[in-house]
Amino acid sequence: MSREAILARVRAALEGRADVAHPTTFESWGRETQADPVEDFALLFAAAGGEVVRLETVAEARAWLADFRAAFVGVVVGQTVPDGLDLGLAVQRALPEEAALGISLARGAIAETGSLILDARDGRRVQLLPPTHVVLLARSTMHRTMADAFEAVSGDLGSAIGLHSGPSKSADIGQILVKGVHGPGRVVALIVEEELA
């Protein structure tokens, strides 16, 4: 069937249908929130099985990462992780499918859902293949609502944006919860007060 024939069938099917108004801007899930959006994010992210570490400075983040990564053989670092936080040559580099630890940079986070915003430009394989994933997050990129977050990233979108709310998990088989099914089984959000760039 040609393209024109398909479009003609679609147009015929749509004839006479009433126009549907745009649903307007999504405002909020309507749940009670804390004064500090980081507290909301941490509460929901932890409830979904994620871990949250809060640090003041980039130097503290670098030291924490160096100490944390010592327990892993093979590390892969996302392409958008700032120089200095990638741990330079001290990291034993690995391919994403072989790495025990992935380190990424979040575009931001959403307090009302406890979700990290990850950009495909950082490297989806880095974000999904290693069993443990550390996600760096500057506090300034924490957004109270999903609408705020989408507005903030709308001017600079990669090929895909992923919302990650803790480790991958599924209870499809026998209703038994299993972590790490479609992505990392352990996700740590490392929130830094200072700017990361």
N, CA, C and O of each residue as an XYZ file, in Angstrom:
788
protein
N       0.851     -1.167      0.000
C       0.000      0.000      0.000
C       0.902      1.237      0.000
O       1.872      1.310      0.754
N       0.576      2.184     -0.834
C       1.397      3.381     -0.967
C       1.165      4.332      0.212
O       0.187      4.236      0.953
N       2.104      5.236      0.336
C       2.006      6.251      1.399
C       0.726      7.060      1.255
O       0.035      7.311      2.242
N       0.406      7.470      0.030
C      -0.794      8.281     -0.211
C      -2.074      7.515      0.138
O      -3.029      8.095      0.655
N      -2.085      6.215     -0.147
C      -3.264      5.401      0.170
C      -3.454      5.292      1.681
O      -4.576      5.344      2.186
N      -2.348      5.142      2.385
C      -2.420      5.060      3.854
C      -2.926      6.378      4.429
O      -3.800      6.390      5.295
N      -2.371      7.491      3.942
C      -2.799      8.807      4.442
C      -4.264      9.076      4.099
O      -4.979      9.688      4.891
N      -4.705      8.639      2.963
C      -6.114      8.819      2.586
C      -7.029      8.049      3.537
O      -8.091      8.549      3.910
N      -6.631      6.843      3.930
C      -7.426      6.062      4.879
C      -7.466      6.736      6.251
O      -8.502      6.744      6.916
N      -6.328      7.303      6.670
C      -6.281      7.999      7.962
C      -7.187      9.223      7.919
O      -7.946      9.465      8.858
N      -7.114     10.000      6.831
C      -7.957     11.197      6.711
C      -9.440     10.825      6.727
O     -10.248     11.507      7.357
N      -9.788      9.757      6.043
C     -11.190      9.310      6.007
C     -11.667      8.888      7.392
O     -12.803      9.169      7.777
N     -10.807      8.223      8.130
C     -11.183      7.772      9.478
C     -11.356      8.951     10.428
O     -12.144      8.875     11.371
N     -10.626     10.038     10.188
C     -10.689     11.197     11.082
C     -11.806     12.175     10.724
O     -12.138     13.055     11.519
N     -12.384     12.027      9.539
C     -13.459     12.937      9.124
C     -14.619     12.887     10.107
O     -15.046     11.813     10.529
N     -15.115     14.049     10.460
C     -16.280     14.126     11.325
C     -15.971     14.021     12.813
O     -16.862     14.210     13.641
N     -14.727     13.723     13.164
C     -14.376     13.661     14.587
C     -14.189     15.066     15.137
O     -13.649     15.943     14.463
N     -14.639     15.268     16.359
C     -14.476     16.575     17.013
C     -13.018     16.778     17.404
O     -12.330     15.835     17.794
N     -12.563     18.008     17.297
C     -11.213     18.330     17.744
C     -11.147     18.220     19.259
O     -12.085     18.600     19.961
N     -10.055     17.708     19.748
C      -9.846     17.569     21.187
C      -8.891     18.674     21.628
O      -7.836     18.871     21.025
N      -9.265     19.381     22.670
C      -8.429     20.470     23.172
C      -7.156     19.914     23.808
O      -7.142     18.816     24.363
N      -6.104     20.695     23.712
C      -4.843     20.326     24.362
C      -5.087     20.255     25.864
O      -5.800     21.101     26.404
N      -4.512     19.263     26.559
C      -4.820     19.099     27.986
C      -4.205     20.156     28.898
O      -4.386     20.077     30.113
N      -3.504     21.116     28.374
C      -2.815     22.182     29.107
C      -1.597     21.635     29.841
O      -1.280     20.449     29.742
N      -0.928     22.497     30.568
C       0.303     22.137     31.260
C       0.013     21.286     32.481
O      -0.891     21.580     33.264
N       0.793     20.230     32.630
C       0.680     19.405     33.830
C       1.263     20.186     35.000
O       2.394     20.666     34.916
N       0.524     20.320     36.072
C       0.976     21.139     37.191
C       1.626     20.344     38.314
O       2.713     20.703     38.767
N       0.991     19.279     38.771
C       1.533     18.559     39.919
C       0.748     17.285     40.155
O      -0.386     17.147     39.695
N       1.355     16.358     40.873
C       0.656     15.139     41.285
C      -0.269     15.435     42.459
O      -1.139     14.624     42.778
N      -0.093     16.586     43.106
C      -0.984     16.987     44.177
C      -0.669     16.390     45.542
O      -1.509     16.454     46.440
N       0.499     15.820     45.723
C       0.829     15.252     47.027
C       1.563     16.291     47.877
O       2.125     17.256     47.359
N       1.543     16.072     49.181
C       2.221     16.996     50.099
C       3.724     16.973     49.850
O       4.300     15.922     49.568
N       4.350     18.133     49.957
C       5.783     18.211     49.693
C       6.519     18.832     50.871
O       5.937     19.528     51.702
N       7.821     18.555     50.915
C       8.704     19.141     51.930
C       9.123     20.537     51.465
O       8.963     20.885     50.295
N       9.658     21.326     52.388
C      10.132     22.662     52.022
C      11.304     22.570     51.055
O      11.430     23.394     50.150
N      12.160     21.574     51.242
C      13.341     21.388     50.409
C      13.049     20.297     49.373
O      12.791     19.155     49.756
N      13.082     20.614     48.080
C      12.792     19.592     47.072
C      13.767     18.417     47.105
O      13.404     17.308     46.712
N      14.994     18.638     47.568
C      15.953     17.535     47.665
C      15.454     16.488     48.660
O      15.658     15.291     48.460
N      14.803     16.939     49.728
C      14.246     15.994     50.706
C      13.133     15.154     50.071
O      13.062     13.946     50.296
N      12.271     15.789     49.282
C      11.219     15.049     48.568
C      11.826     14.016     47.637
O      11.421     12.854     47.628
N      12.802     14.454     46.852
C      13.457     13.535     45.925
C      14.063     12.353     46.675
O      13.845     11.199     46.305
N      14.827     12.644     47.736
C      15.509     11.584     48.489
C      14.518     10.592     49.076
O      14.764      9.386     49.051
N      13.416     11.076     49.598
C      12.395     10.215     50.189
C      11.814      9.253     49.149
O      11.718      8.052     49.400
N      11.429      9.777     47.988
C      10.816      8.947     46.953
C      11.828      8.037     46.267
O      11.518      6.886     45.956
N      13.035      8.546     46.031
C      14.073      7.740     45.380
C      14.450      6.558     46.264
O      14.607      5.440     45.774
N      14.597      6.800     47.566
C      14.922      5.720     48.509
C      13.762      4.723     48.617
O      13.991      3.519     48.724
N      12.531      5.215     48.590
C      11.369      4.332     48.663
C      11.316      3.388     47.460
O      10.772      2.288     47.557
N      11.878      3.815     46.329
C      11.910      2.983     45.128
C      13.140      2.074     45.097
O      13.343      1.338     44.131
N      13.958      2.123     46.147
C      15.121      1.245     46.221
C      16.441      1.898     45.889
O      17.479      1.238     45.917
N      16.427      3.198     45.570
C      17.661      3.906     45.261
C      18.366      4.377     46.521
O      17.803      4.342     47.615
N      19.587      4.812     46.355
C      20.386      5.352     47.459
C      20.717      6.805     47.149
O      20.914      7.170     45.990
N      20.778      7.632     48.190
C      21.086      9.053     48.023
C      22.248      9.415     48.924
O      22.251      9.114     50.118
N      23.246     10.074     48.323
C      24.384     10.607     49.073
C      24.428     12.095     48.775
O      24.393     12.503     47.614
N      24.507     12.918     49.838
C      24.560     14.367     49.665
C      25.920     14.879     50.116
O      26.375     14.571     51.218
N      26.571     15.666     49.254
C      27.877     16.235     49.555
C      27.866     17.719     49.223
O      27.064     18.180     48.411
N      28.769     18.463     49.862
C      28.819     19.915     49.671
C      29.621     20.332     48.449
O      29.172     21.180     47.678
N      30.803     19.747     48.257
C      31.728     20.262     47.252
C      32.083     19.213     46.203
O      31.886     18.013     46.397
N      32.612     19.705     45.088
C      33.102     18.823     44.033
C      34.277     18.005     44.558
O      34.415     16.833     44.208
N      35.120     18.603     45.387
C      36.258     17.868     45.951
C      35.771     16.694     46.802
O      36.347     15.607     46.745
N      34.720     16.905     47.586
C      34.153     15.802     48.377
C      33.574     14.724     47.466
O      33.699     13.533     47.748
N      32.941     15.146     46.374
C      32.379     14.176     45.425
C      33.486     13.352     44.780
O      33.344     12.140     44.619
N      34.585     14.002     44.411
C      35.717     13.303     43.815
C      36.279     12.272     44.795
O      36.559     11.136     44.413
N      36.443     12.670     46.063
C      36.972     11.751     47.078
C      36.003     10.598     47.322
O      36.426      9.449     47.448
N      34.708     10.898     47.388
C      33.705      9.843     47.605
C      33.730      8.850     46.452
O      33.715      7.639     46.675
N      33.769      9.356     45.209
C      33.810      8.484     44.040
C      35.055      7.604     44.029
O      34.974      6.411     43.735
N      36.205      8.189     44.347
C      37.448      7.415     44.359
C      37.370      6.286     45.383
O      37.812      5.169     45.117
N      36.810      6.579     46.547
C      36.674      5.561     47.592
C      35.637      4.503     47.197
O      35.874      3.308     47.371
N      34.503      4.937     46.672
C      33.420      4.030     46.307
C      33.847      3.090     45.183
O      33.582      1.890     45.244
N      34.499      3.625     44.170
C      34.859      2.828     42.999
C      35.951      1.805     43.292
O      36.169      0.896     42.491
N      36.638      1.933     44.419
C      37.707      0.983     44.755
C      37.183     -0.447     44.897
O      37.949     -1.398     44.739
N      35.904     -0.610     45.189
C      35.322     -1.944     45.375
C      34.917     -2.595     44.053
O      34.440     -3.730     44.055
N      35.095     -1.903     42.925
C      34.624     -2.408     41.636
C      35.782     -2.649     40.682
O      36.739     -1.876     40.633
N      35.679     -3.727     39.930
C      36.641     -4.008     38.873
C      36.003     -3.582     37.560
O      35.021     -4.177     37.116
N      36.552     -2.575     36.955
C      36.019     -2.074     35.692
C      34.972     -1.001     35.901
O      33.924     -1.243     36.501
N      35.267      0.187     35.401
C      34.374      1.329     35.531
C      34.198      1.952     34.148
O      35.151      2.051     33.375
N      32.983      2.364     33.852
C      32.725      3.099     32.627
C      32.114      4.439     33.025
O      31.251      4.507     33.900
N      32.577      5.503     32.368
C      32.171      6.860     32.722
C      31.436      7.494     31.546
O      31.895      7.413     30.407
N      30.300      8.124     31.820
C      29.509      8.776     30.792
C      30.243      9.931     30.139
O      31.137     10.536     30.731
N      29.854     10.225     28.911
C      30.533     11.242     28.120
C      30.320     12.658     28.631
O      31.112     13.545     28.311
N      29.266     12.897     29.422
C      29.009     14.261     29.894
C      29.521     14.502     31.316
O      29.347     15.593     31.857
N      30.151     13.491     31.925
C      30.711     13.672     33.266
C      31.865     14.666     33.168
O      32.772     14.474     32.358
N      31.848     15.729     33.981
C      32.880     16.768     33.887
C      34.286     16.239     34.171
O      34.477     15.322     34.969
N      35.266     16.847     33.493
C      36.663     16.517     33.758
C      36.945     16.701     35.241
O      36.435     17.630     35.867
N      37.735     15.838     35.784
C      38.046     15.910     37.212
C      37.181     14.965     38.018
O      37.655     14.371     38.986
N      35.909     14.811     37.635
C      35.043     13.854     38.321
C      35.104     12.483     37.667
O      34.596     11.506     38.219
N      35.722     12.404     36.491
C      35.826     11.103     35.831
C      36.979     10.284     36.407
O      37.221      9.162     35.963
N      37.686     10.830     37.385
C      38.782     10.185     38.103
C      40.002      9.929     37.234
O      40.914      9.211     37.644
N      40.030     10.495     36.065
C      41.209     10.426     35.209
C      41.729      9.021     34.985
O      40.950      8.083     34.814
N      43.045      8.873     34.985
C      43.667      7.585     34.688
C      43.623      6.624     35.863
O      44.005      5.463     35.717
N      43.163      7.083     37.039
C      43.104      6.198     38.206
C      42.001      5.150     38.064
O      41.960      4.187     38.831
N      41.113      5.328     37.097
C      39.998      4.399     36.908
C      40.396      3.288     35.942
O      40.948      3.553     34.874
N      40.116      2.063     36.317
C      40.319      0.941     35.417
C      39.151      0.922     34.436
O      38.057      0.474     34.782
N      39.375      1.400     33.226
C      38.307      1.553     32.239
C      37.835      0.204     31.715
O      38.617     -0.740     31.601
N      36.558      0.126     31.400
C      35.966     -1.088     30.851
C      34.883     -0.705     29.863
O      34.399      0.427     29.865
N      34.505     -1.652     29.020
C      33.362     -1.456     28.147
C      32.092     -1.496     28.993
O      32.069     -2.173     30.021
N      31.035     -0.789     28.590
C      29.815     -0.782     29.412
C      29.282     -2.178     29.726
O      28.812     -2.429     30.835
N      29.353     -3.087     28.751
C      28.809     -4.427     28.979
C      29.682     -5.277     29.897
O      29.255     -6.339     30.352
N      30.904     -4.816     30.172
C      31.813     -5.551     31.059
C      32.047     -4.842     32.386
O      32.584     -5.441     33.318
N      31.653     -3.583     32.485
C      31.931     -2.775     33.676
C      31.044     -3.182     34.845
O      29.872     -3.514     34.667
N      31.614     -3.150     36.028
C      30.845     -3.404     37.249
C      30.183     -2.125     37.751
O      29.201     -2.179     38.491
N      30.725     -0.970     37.345
C      30.232      0.323     37.812
C      30.131      1.292     36.655
O      31.066      1.422     35.865
N      29.005      1.970     36.551
C      28.829      3.057     35.594
C      28.668      4.361     36.346
O      28.006      4.409     37.382
N      29.278      5.433     35.822
C      29.168      6.760     36.434
C      28.623      7.704     35.371
O      29.204      7.843     34.295
N      27.496      8.356     35.683
C      26.842      9.261     34.733
C      26.586     10.618     35.372
O      26.719     10.796     36.583
N      26.216     11.563     34.527
C      25.803     12.889     34.977
C      24.341     13.066     34.629
O      23.954     12.888     33.475
N      23.522     13.415     35.610
C      22.098     13.658     35.369
C      21.899     15.058     34.817
O      22.617     15.988     35.186
N      20.924     15.207     33.932
C      20.524     16.531     33.469
C      19.775     17.268     34.565
O      19.724     18.498     34.581
N      19.196     16.506     35.480
C      18.434     17.087     36.564
C      17.699     15.993     37.305
O      17.933     14.805     37.083
N      16.802     16.409     38.192
C      15.985     15.462     38.945
C      14.640     16.104     39.236
O      14.499     17.326     39.222
N      13.655     15.257     39.500
C      12.293     15.720     39.760
C      11.912     15.319     41.173
O      11.818     14.130     41.477
N      11.692     16.299     42.038
C      11.388     16.035     43.442
C      10.055     15.319     43.611
O       9.949     14.408     44.433
N       9.024     15.714     42.843
C       7.692     15.153     43.068
C       7.550     13.699     42.646
O       6.582     13.041     43.027
N       8.505     13.179     41.860
C       8.440     11.779     41.455
C       9.642     10.969     41.934
O       9.635      9.743     41.834
N      10.669     11.633     42.449
C      11.883     10.926     42.847
C      12.629     10.359     41.658
O      13.171      9.256     41.728
N      12.661     11.116     40.552
C      13.247     10.623     39.302
C      14.470     11.435     38.895
O      14.501     12.659     39.025
N      15.474     10.719     38.399
C      16.637     11.342     37.775
C      16.341     11.516     36.293
O      15.700     10.661     35.682
N      16.806     12.621     35.710
C      16.651     12.858     34.278
C      18.000     12.561     33.631
O      18.981     13.266     33.865
N      18.038     11.511     32.815
C      19.273     11.120     32.149
C      19.145     11.336     30.652
O      18.113     11.029     30.056
N      20.193     11.862     30.052
C      20.229     12.234     28.651
C      21.004     11.169     27.881
O      22.021     10.672     28.364
N      20.535     10.819     26.700
C      21.207      9.807     25.875
C      22.620     10.231     25.481
O      23.450      9.373     25.184
N      22.915     11.530     25.470
C      24.254     11.993     25.096
C      25.314     11.524     26.077
O      26.493     11.459     25.728
N      24.913     11.197     27.299
C      25.859     10.688     28.287
C      26.270      9.255     27.953
O      27.362      8.817     28.315
N      25.392      8.527     27.263
C      25.666      7.147     26.884
C      24.682      6.199     27.547
O      24.834      5.880     28.726
N      23.684      5.749     26.816
C      22.658      4.877     27.395
C      23.247      3.565     27.898
O      22.774      3.020     28.896
N      24.269      3.051     27.225
C      24.876      1.786     27.676
C      25.564      1.967     29.026
O      25.576      1.051     29.847
N      26.134      3.148     29.254
C      26.748      3.447     30.557
C      25.681      3.458     31.644
O      25.929      3.016     32.766
N      24.501      3.961     31.314
C      23.415      4.113     32.276
C      22.682      2.807     32.559
O      22.113      2.643     33.638
N      22.687      1.875     31.607
C      21.839      0.689     31.731
C      22.574     -0.635     31.922
O      22.000     -1.554     32.506
N      23.808     -0.775     31.460
C      24.448     -2.089     31.474
C      25.206     -2.451     32.757
O      25.084     -3.591     33.206
N      25.977     -1.551     33.371
C      26.670     -1.953     34.603
C      25.679     -2.251     35.729
O      24.657     -1.574     35.833
N      25.954     -3.238     36.565
C      25.021     -3.586     37.641
C      24.882     -2.511     38.726
O      23.866     -2.457     39.418
N      25.901     -1.659     38.874
C      25.822     -0.539     39.812
C      26.023      0.750     39.036
O      26.912      0.848     38.190
N      25.182      1.746     39.335
C      25.209      3.004     38.595
C      25.217      4.168     39.585
O      24.309      4.293     40.407
N      26.227      5.006     39.508
C      26.284      6.234     40.300
C      25.937      7.387     39.367
O      26.525      7.536     38.296
N      24.972      8.199     39.791
C      24.530      9.327     38.974
C      24.846     10.618     39.716
O      24.333     10.861     40.809
N      25.694     11.441     39.109
C      26.063     12.737     39.681
C      24.962     13.745     39.384
O      24.426     13.789     38.277
N      24.631     14.552     40.382
C      23.539     15.510     40.241
C      23.899     16.796     40.978
O      24.120     16.786     42.189
N      23.956     17.902     40.240
C      24.142     19.208     40.877
C      22.819     19.621     41.515
O      21.762     19.506     40.895
N      22.880     20.094     42.736
C      21.653     20.482     43.441
C      20.848     21.523     42.663
O      19.620     21.543     42.734
N      21.537     22.378     41.930
C      20.852     23.435     41.174
C      19.959     22.880     40.066
O      19.124     23.606     39.527
N      20.125     21.610     39.722
C      19.314     21.007     38.661
C      18.141     20.198     39.230
O      17.494     19.446     38.501
N      17.872     20.352     40.523
C      16.727     19.697     41.156
C      15.485     20.545     40.884
O      15.471     21.742     41.171
N      14.452     19.928     40.335
C      13.212     20.626     40.009
C      12.089     20.086     40.881
O      11.993     18.880     41.110
N      11.250     20.977     41.359
C      10.168     20.561     42.247
C       9.134     19.698     41.507
O       8.683     18.681     42.035
N       8.762     20.103     40.291
C       7.712     19.376     39.570
C       8.225     18.867     38.229
O       9.254     19.316     37.723
N       7.483     17.920     37.669
C       7.802     17.395     36.351
C       7.683     18.495     35.301
O       8.493     18.567     34.377
N       6.681     19.343     35.442
C       6.503     20.449     34.491
C       7.718     21.373     34.509
O       8.198     21.787     33.453
N       8.220     21.700     35.707
C       9.419     22.551     35.815
C      10.616     21.894     35.143
O      11.376     22.552     34.432
N      10.782     20.600     35.369
C      11.919     19.871     34.806
C      11.864     19.845     33.289
O      12.868     20.101     32.624
N      10.690     19.534     32.736
C      10.573     19.471     31.286
C      10.783     20.834     30.654
O      11.365     20.936     29.574
N      10.315     21.880     31.319
C      10.542     23.239     30.822
C      12.036     23.560     30.824
O      12.540     24.179     29.888
N      12.737     23.142     31.867
C      14.167     23.433     31.992
C      15.004     22.736     30.922
O      15.987     23.309     30.452
N      14.648     21.535     30.532
C      15.455     20.796     29.551
C      14.943     20.948     28.121
O      15.585     20.469     27.186
N      13.806     21.600     27.936
C      13.168     21.638     26.614
C      14.015     22.316     25.541
O      13.879     21.986     24.363
N      14.868     23.236     25.907
C      15.669     23.938     24.912
C      16.903     23.194     24.464
O      17.565     23.614     23.515
N      17.232     22.085     25.131
C      18.460     21.353     24.807
C      18.216     19.861     25.001
O      18.639     19.280     26.001
N      17.538     19.253     24.049
C      17.190     17.835     24.160
C      18.097     16.983     23.289
O      18.406     17.334     22.150
N      18.520     15.847     23.853
C      19.251     14.859     23.073
C      18.254     13.985     22.338
O      17.079     14.335     22.225
N      18.715     12.855     21.841
C      17.821     11.953     21.101
C      16.846     11.247     22.023
O      15.806     10.764     21.575
N      17.173     11.180     23.320
C      16.268     10.537     24.288
C      16.530     11.085     25.675
O      17.664     11.404     26.032
N      15.463     11.188     26.448
C      15.543     11.549     27.859
C      14.947     10.378     28.628
O      13.865      9.896     28.293
N      15.651      9.923     29.654
C      15.131      8.829     30.475
C      14.859      9.319     31.884
O      15.646     10.085     32.440
N      13.751      8.885     32.466
C      13.438      9.172     33.857
C      13.710      7.898     34.646
O      13.042      6.885     34.442
N      14.684      7.946     35.542
C      15.102      6.779     36.312
C      14.761      7.016     37.774
O      15.272      7.941     38.406
N      13.898      6.172     38.295
C      13.441      6.320     39.682
C      13.910      5.136     40.518
O      13.097      4.361     41.022
N      15.210      5.003     40.661
C      15.767      3.895     41.431
C      16.238      2.771     40.540
O      16.282      2.919     39.319
N      16.595      1.637     41.144
C      17.109      0.514     40.371
C      16.026     -0.131     39.514
O      14.833     -0.013     39.794
N      16.467     -0.810     38.470
C      15.550     -1.561     37.621
C      14.974     -2.715     38.427
O      15.687     -3.383     39.176
N      13.671     -2.943     38.264
C      13.047     -4.049     38.991
C      11.819     -4.531     38.257
O      11.196     -3.786     37.500
N      11.476     -5.794     38.491
C      10.294     -6.382     37.880
C       9.766     -7.480     38.785
O      10.528     -8.155     39.478
N       8.452     -7.651     38.770
C       7.820     -8.766     39.490
C       6.904     -9.513     38.525
O       5.876    -10.063     38.920
N       7.300     -9.519     37.250
C       6.474    -10.138     36.216
C       6.314    -11.645     36.405
O       5.245    -12.191     36.131
N       7.351    -12.314     36.863
C       7.313    -13.772     36.966
C       7.040    -14.167     38.414
O       7.856    -13.927     39.304
N       5.896    -14.766     38.627
C       5.543    -15.263     39.963
C       5.356    -14.189     41.003
O       5.312    -14.497     42.194
N       5.244    -12.928     40.596
C       5.098    -11.793     41.502
C       6.212    -11.733     42.548
O       5.993    -11.321     43.687
N       7.404    -12.152     42.137
C       8.588    -12.079     42.994
C       9.441    -10.932     42.473
O       9.844    -10.923     41.309
N       9.717     -9.954     43.355
C      10.476     -8.781     42.948
C      11.938     -9.152     42.702
O      12.599     -9.734     43.562
N      12.426     -8.802     41.511
C      13.813     -9.044     41.136
C      14.397     -7.719     40.685
O      13.813     -7.040     39.841
N      15.547     -7.339     41.238
C      16.214     -6.092     40.846
C      17.232     -6.367     39.747
O      17.762     -7.471     39.628
N      17.489     -5.348     38.954
C      18.516     -5.442     37.919
C      18.079     -6.168     36.671
O      18.916     -6.711     35.949
N      16.788     -6.193     36.398
C      16.274     -6.946     35.251
C      16.533     -6.215     33.935
O      17.052     -6.814     32.993
N      16.184     -4.941     33.856
C      16.316     -4.173     32.615
C      17.327     -3.040     32.762
O      17.353     -2.125     31.939
N      18.133     -3.090     33.771
C      19.114     -2.044     34.033
C      19.810     -2.353     35.345
O      19.712     -3.473     35.846
N      20.514     -1.374     35.912
C      21.276     -1.629     37.138
C      20.397     -2.022     38.321
O      19.289     -1.510     38.481
N      20.902     -2.932     39.145
C      20.203     -3.347     40.357
C      20.488     -2.435     41.527
O      19.813     -2.504     42.554
N      21.490     -1.577     41.377
C      21.833     -0.606     42.428
C      22.083      0.741     41.769
O      22.904      0.852     40.859
N      21.366      1.773     42.234
C      21.537      3.125     41.702
C      21.752      4.080     42.871
O      20.964      4.115     43.816
N      22.840      4.857     42.789
C      23.177      5.839     43.822
C      23.117      7.226     43.199
O      23.818      7.507     42.227
N      22.277      8.093     43.761
C      22.211      9.488     43.335
C      23.173     10.281     44.224
O      22.961     10.380     45.432
N      24.210     10.838     43.638
C      25.209     11.610     44.374
C      24.920     13.089     44.137
O      25.284     13.647     43.101
N      24.260     13.715     45.111
C      23.827     15.106     44.983
C      24.901     16.024     45.562
O      25.295     15.886     46.721
N      25.369     16.961     44.737
C      26.452     17.871     45.123
C      25.914     19.295     45.140
O      25.291     19.746     44.180
N      26.159     19.991     46.231
C      25.679     21.378     46.369
C      26.336     22.304     45.369
O      25.672     23.178     44.811
N      27.630     22.133     45.128
C      28.346     22.968     44.158
C      27.973     22.588     42.728
O      27.479     21.489     42.475
N      28.214     23.502     41.807
C      28.018     23.200     40.390
C      29.044     22.172     39.937
O      30.179     22.181     40.413
N      28.662     21.295     39.033
C      29.545     20.221     38.594
C      30.292     20.536     37.304
O      31.258     19.847     36.977
N      29.875     21.546     36.571
C      30.521     21.842     35.289
C      31.873     22.478     35.464
O      32.542     22.787     34.478
